[in-house]
Amino acid sequence: SVTPLSMSQPSNNNRKRSSTSSSSSYTSPPSSTTTTGGPHFSLMKKAKSQAVSCSFDNKNGFQLDNNNNNNNINSASQDPSSMIVDPTENDAVRASSAGGFTANLGRKKATPPQPAKKLVIKLLKAKPTLPTNFEENTWAVLKTAISSIFLKQPDPCDLEKLYQAVNDLCLHKMGGSLYQRIEKECESHISSALQSLVGQSEDLVVFLSLVHKTWQDFCDQMLMIRGIALYLDRTYVKQTPSVRSLWDMGLQLFRKHLSLASEVEHKTVFGLLKMIESERLGEAVDRTLLSHLLKMFTALGIYPESFEKPFLECTSEFYAAEGVKYMQHSDVPDYLKHVEVRLHEEHDRCLLYLDASTRKPLVATAERQLLELHITAILDKAWILLIFIFKFHNINTIGFSQPLTSGFTMLMDGNRTQDLRRMYTLFSRVNALESLRHALSSYIRKTGQGIVTDEEKDKDMVYSLLEFKASLDKIWEESFSKNDVFCNTIKEAFEHLINLRQNRPAELIAKFLDEKLRAGNKGTSEEELEGTLDKVLVLFRFIQGKDVFEAFYKKDLAKRLLLGKSASIDAEKSMISKLKTECGSQFTNKLEGMFKDIELSKEINESFKQSSQARTKLPSGIEMSVHVLTTGYWPTYPPMDVRLPHELNVYQDIFKEFYLSKYSGRRLMWQNSLGHCVLKAEFAKGKKELAVSLFQVNAIQLKETVEENASTTERVFQDRQYQVDAAIVRIMKTRKMLSHTLLITELFQQLKFPIKPVDLKKRIESLIDREYLERDKSNPQIYNYLA
Amino acid sequence: MRRASSKKASSNSTTSTNSSAMDLFRSATGKAATKELERIDQLFYSYSNESSGMIDPEGIEYLCSDLEVEHTDVRILMLAWKMQAEKQGYFTLEEWRKGLKALHADTIVKLKKALPELENEVRRPSNYVEFYSYAFRYCLTEEKQKSIDIESICELLELVLGSQFPQQVDFFVQYLKTQVDYKVINMDQWMGFYRFCNEISFPDFNNYDEELAWPLILDNFVDWVKSKQS
């Protein structure tokens, strides 16, 4: 195809021809082409070098003495104004001198030398004028040529002559008029070419090919014309700022008449759009034709208005319809795959035939229609995806009320994370990540709520939560590209859902740990256990009322330690150190103290066995070991009045004696509720060991009751009340005077457990009543500390 | 008589230390003042109980009937305030003297006449807070008692604020009688209610903010009223 760019560069091979008129290779046409002005010396020069004497008619020319050499000629009176050159004579002279020098020489020799004649050159007074109709005639030649080009006929005139014609007109200051004539001539041909397309061909592809041909021809023709009139382009056009270059002039004419033949332009655009639509629908189309025609539009400067605008509208409609249709019929993963494919296609379209400038708005249009407008619907459907992932992991998804459509099939987990990944990528292109994030948050909260608030599923709660968290983490890593904001969303949502039910999750987590740390967990390796502890710790981190957890953990730990039920002391200590890192040493001081007591008790028991008291006074047949517990570290146990068998009482007394002899100043109190013993019994079938609590010995069973758990919780609340009071007093003591709102703010910062402002008010009023504080007399919003 | 004169002497000394400008003027005039004091004391003894030396509830009843005022009338409470009487239902001689002297009333007739002016005086905003707070303390009959039972509080509210803030008192009394959280009211809550009546627009509570330091009982009261209104 012809590109205009190459046309505007001047072709160098014509430069020679545009030089001055006094060229030595001058071959003058038979018509009058004489120069005006200065004398024509070339003949004289020639004569000089020949050193020949020629005779002329004195009337017309000048004469040379044949004996004279150059010097004589030079000294002859050479009055330029009186020189005249008769072309006809020149020819005759030349002819004779060319061929007949020797002849003349010969002849001259025969005749006696003439005396030297004087050379007089006289110029004509009148300036030479152009021949009549010079312009018309010159133009006629050019016009014929141009016409032939357009009509694709051979031209009798050769290029040299045409260039010369242009040159001549320009030199004689007729460039402007030449330009206008050329323009007019071109216009008439261009307009008729375009008009001839009107009403052509029903078939759009055929029509488009015709248009292309017309354009192609036009380009070739303008190129040629420009070539011929290059001199004009480089002189007159350059010097006249208001005038376009010939190529541009041609384009303008083409554009003008294309728009005048409006049916043609519209039909062309329509044809192009139809072709693109066909391609979108899967047909093969002539991409080269598309490309050429679109380049034509670009060259004509009408691409944005005439083509791009309707194209984008068309695209918008196409994808709007497609988006709706596909959303109804396909599931989310397929839909997203399809969108991806489409976006690729449109991108390629810009590489293959659309102008590069269209890429951005085109892709934006497609994204908008296929994605943006369907975000909500996609997200709604996407829950299905997430449900499948969780169902695959047997996560309890009760509480999620959206129905599953039967069209889904169980796919491998890997595919689903891919689908989510695709969704994430596509959504980020249309700035819809916020919607996705929000929906994810809602989903986690809703699903989590189902797990946490269903009381019947309490015993599975921790396990379900762990699995749920693990799945979410996996999706976050594989599908959501470890997005920070999404990470926070998951955390916040988890924190919310785990605290929906006060206290119970904390209790259950403590219980869960108790099970894991208890002996009898065969098959769990140390690493597995460590891993589980870490994961549980993550859940623990979300709990707001950590003191509830502490109370239960302590209680269970005490039982494990006292009854020797720990699976591994290392695991126990590992858990403590994890809690310490998480909550600080204050949280774990007492727990560590419990361990110390156990260690110490071992030592005490050893030395007791060795002691004199043990050896001499102990009743036989009983082996007893004692745990000595430091109050304050251990949970408080209700005192129970128990009547023990006599032997046990004796034993206790002896031990007490021993202990107090070692550690004076201490008080020992027997916690008989915690005692247990192993009865070695001989049955008929053999010896058996029964581990029973002391109460069982006395036929009283001690079972952990719901009440016990409730009272543990109660004690935590009581403890919280003290903490609030203490905090209020502490703050007021420091500040002496503080406003209500500031006091509340301070308290929220200092207290580590969740509490409502109402409860804080209660404690404040209680303290006012007890005269720790008073309301300020002048401003009731302020409290004063009463020392 | 001697007793009286000795009493007079002692009373002279007390009155001279506690006297107002008028009293000083009066005492400057000498005789008239002495006469007045005499009559005040006489009035006292006409109501007082011989053995206790104080006017007791029975005496107060007589006093009220002579004043032609119900003994549940707020003006009696105001009189007690004027006297700064410490024990509910009892007036000591000192208290009697203080009150009547301030009112320039040495006869029943004068005392009766002084009551409207007393009421005006008490109702002045600057005095009313004091009176309101006094009313509460006056009802703390037991030693170390710090709160008053709901029943009595309702009566006291009616008496003391009923005329000034009838709507608020009405609602609050209703609330107190129906709620179960509180069995008694303490001074802080009592004073809080007065501030509440003065500051908060009723019954819309537009300017009530429970995040401020209002006593919790009032937060609950507002919620209760709002739930009734909807």
Interface residues (C-beta under 8 A of the other chain):
Chain A: S739 H740 T741 I744 P757 V758 K761 K762 E765 I768 D769 R775 P780 Q781 I782 Y783
Chain B: K146 N186 D188 G192 R195 E211 L212 A213 P215 L216 D219
